[in-house]
Amino acid sequence: MMEQHQDHYDVAICGAGPVGLALAALLARRGIAGKRIVLIDARALGQSISDPRSIALAWGSRMLLEEVGAWPFPSTPIHSIHVSRRGHLGRSLMDRAEHKLDALGYVTRYGEVVDALARAAQSAGVEVIRPARVTSLDEGGDHVTLTLDDGRTLTAQVAVGAEGGVFGQQEDKKQTRDYGQHAVIARVAASSPIPHRAFERFTDEGPLALLPQEGADGLQYALVWCVAPERAAALQAMEDSRFLAELGEAFGGRLGHFTHVSARLAYPLGLNAEAHATTRTVAIGNAAQTLHPVAGQGLNLGLRDAAVLARLLARCPGPEGIGRFLDERAQDRKLTIALTDAMARAFVGSGPLQSVLGLGLAALDAVKPARTLLAEVMMYGRRGGSSFLPHRQG
């Protein structure tokens, strides 16, 4: 990417993860010259590209990536999603055929998304300063002044916070909740895999997700297993054979038995959200809302933030654009936060309520309009994506 050679920009973006990069590429796509956009990131690009974490992209996110020339890249399509409650009757199955789509979503590496979006931003001439951190931000009447950790200063009409981070490493926002869970993440193989089917399995301890993701290592699924912190520590310390047995007990026999597992990591889970903005600053993505990973909505919600903010700043590059952004994004943010928060909490534990919730999944499967509505919210966000999908704009 281009080296910095000026000190004033239309938009300064703090954070060059997928959401910050998408915003930069979309701003250029909407007509703001690349040299008027700057990305500031604490990580070297190579560090981000080598990040092996698995992430789920909704169909709507794929459309956004296509628009800026950041698609395709290596990924595994999800054709169906199976949702169930362990130990209780009832399940729901969502399938791409009902929506006449190639896929409901895709599973890929974090690094693949960063690489593709970094190339798109580079092609648009977006300037990048890295590795660097913003140590102070001073807002004036007609601009924002950003001071970097190497002593440099630059100004911009608007500054956007797009730094990610995980729960437990952030300052508390207005809406915060510690779920008392850690997510154990790994990649696993099963004896009888079902190609392109994702699973969301609710257990007494928390949600367990298996996402189809084939790779050169021969493993077939990305695992996100949400459990109590002490349980997460025990699962990380187990011998592989015992871990696989425990996973089989929690998940059941739909995929036969689990045969191999990669190294395991864990991180704390919580909700930390606030629609923060001032006259000339605004937060998007994880900087605005960190969610529980159930249903895989965090990154997709952040990409929708980026798409709407890019459209509005291209029309109104200043306070008016930020104000309209908060209004337009309020419903989708509120609905997605409420949905993931409810799913993370309602299915945990045991007792009669869990039987009712299990039957609720069966009812959801039987009522096609309800199942379709849930799938569309997961794929596009509030109002079927009309606020950010380019081909649906009137």
C-alpha positions, -999 to +999 in steps of 0.1 A: +000+000+000+010+036-004+033+053+020+019+083+040+029+116+023+004+141+037-011+150+070-047+158+063-074+134+052-112+132+047-115+100+068-090+085+092-098+049+102-082+035+133-079-003+129-072-022+097-090-055+104-118-066+080-142-039+091-117-010+088-104-023+055-139-028+041-148+008+051-117+021+033-124+002+002-161+011+002-154+048+007-131+047-024-158+028-043-183+055-033-161+083-048-137+095-021-102+095-035-080+068-020-053+094-011-079+112+011-084+080+032-059+067+058-058+035+077-039+034+110-031-001+124-010-014+152-003-047+135+020-054+106+000-067+076+018-100+076+006-106+112-030-101+102-028-122+070-012-151+089-041-151+115-056-186+114-088-180+132-119-193+114-148-168+107-182-171+092-193-147+065-230-143+058-243-141+022-248-104+025-212-100+035-201-119+004-221-094-017-203-065+000-169-081-006-178-087-043-186-050-047-151-039-038-133-067-057-124-087-026-141-119-036-135-148-042-109-162-018-105-196-003-136-205+017-161-233+023-198-226+015-225-233+040-255-249+022-275-257+054-276-249+091-288-274+116-299-260+150-307-283+180-309-285+218-289-314+234-311-338+253-344-323+241-368-329+212-369-304+184-346-290+158-346-266+129-329-269+095-323-239+072-313-247+036-300-225+008-326-240-016-354-222+003-337-189-005-326-197-040-289-189-032-256-206-038-249-206-001-263-193+032-228-182+041-191-191+040-164-202+064-129-189+059-097-178+078-096-143+092-063-138+073-079-146+040-105-118+045-078-093+055-056-102+025-084-098+000-096-065+015-060-052+018-055-058-019-088-040-027-078-010-005-043-009-021-059-009-056-080+020-046-049+040-035-058+041+002-029+052+024-018+031+054+003+038+084+014+007+102+025-004+127+013+026+146-011+034+174-032+065+180-022+078+214-046+108+215-075+122+195-085+159+198-117+170+182-120+206+169-147+225+152-139+214+116-115+185+120-100+159+143-063+158+152-048+123+158-014+119+175+005+086+168+029+068+191+059+079+170+050+115+176+035+122+142+002+141+140-024+141+112-059+156+108-091+144+093-126+156+088-139+124+104-122+097+126-136+062+127-128+037+155-126+002+140-102-015+165-114-049+174-103-068+205-120-094+226-142-091+256-121-088+288-096-066+270-119-036+264-132-008+286-169-013+296-195+003+274-230+013+283-244-022+276-222-049+290-227-085+302-202-111+312-216-145+301-193-164+324-182-185+294-151-190+274-151-201+238-128-230+231-118-229+194-101-256+173-104-275+141-117-311+141-123-341+119-153-365+120-157-400+107-190-392+088-190-355+078-220-340+061-206-317+034-214-280+037-237-283+067-231-261+098-243-271+132-254-249+162-259-272+191-272-258+224-260-276+255-264-270+293-230-253+293-235-231+263-236-231+225-214-255+205-209-247+168-193-268+141-187-250+108-176-268+076-141-258+067-119-282+048-082-275+047-048-289+038-045-303+073-073-328+066-096-314+093-132-307+082-148-284+108-141-252+127-152-257+163-165-230+187-174-246+220-188-222+247-183-234+283-175-222+318-140-208+322-128-237+344-142-262+319-125-244+291-091-247+309-097-284+314-106-289+278-075-272+267-053-293+289-068-327+279-051-353+258-066-352+223-084-386+226-102-375+258-111-341+243-126-358+212-146-381+234-159-352+254-168-334+222-187-364+210-206-367+242-216-330+240-224-330+202-239-364+197-235-388+168-247-369+138-212-369+123-201-403+135-172-399+159-146-372+161-111-385+150-086-356+151-083-321+167-059-293+162-043-271+190-069-255+211-073-218+222-098-201+244-111-166+250-137-149+273-172-141+261-193-111+268-215-084+254-200-049+253-219-024+232-224+013+228-234+033+197-206+057+204-202+089+183-193+125+187-196+153+161-167+140+141-159+106+155-178+073+153-172+036+163-180+006+141-176-031+143-162-045+175-153-010+186-190-004+188-203-038+197-186-070+208-211-099+208-213-135+218-202-157+189-235-176+188-250-175+152-217-159+140-231-123+137-203-101+151-182-096+119-212-095+097-228-068+118-195-048+116-194-051+078-229-038+076-218-008+097-189-002+073-212-004+042-238+021+056-211+045+069-193+045+036-224+054+017-234+082+041-199+097+044-195+098+006-226+119+005-221+139+037-184+138+048-189+152+083-212+155+112-244+151+091-232+117+078-224+105+113-258+115+126-276+098+098-254+067+103-265+063+139-302+066+129-299+041+100-280+015+120-300+016+152-326-011+143-301-036+129-277-032+157-304-034+184-320-065+168-287-084+163-275-076+198-308-087+213-309-119+192-274-131+201-278-121+237-311-140+240-296-171+223-265-170+244-285-170+277-318-187+271-305-222+262-280-225+290-288-247+320-313-274+325-350-277+335-384-275+320-377-243+301-352-262+279-379-286+268-400-257+258-371-241+239-365-274+222-401-275+211-397-239+199-370-251+175-394-277+162-421-250+157-396-228+140-388-256+116-425-262+109-434-225+102-416-216+071-422-178+073-406-176+107-377-198+096-372-176+065-373-144+086-346-157+110-324-168+081-328-134+063-319-115+095-288-137+098-278-133+062-286-096+057-295-079+090-325-058+097-349-051+068-334-078+045-303-058+039-319-030+019-298-004+039-265-017+026-268-041-003-258-022-035-282-039-059-312-033-036-308+004-031-336+024-046 
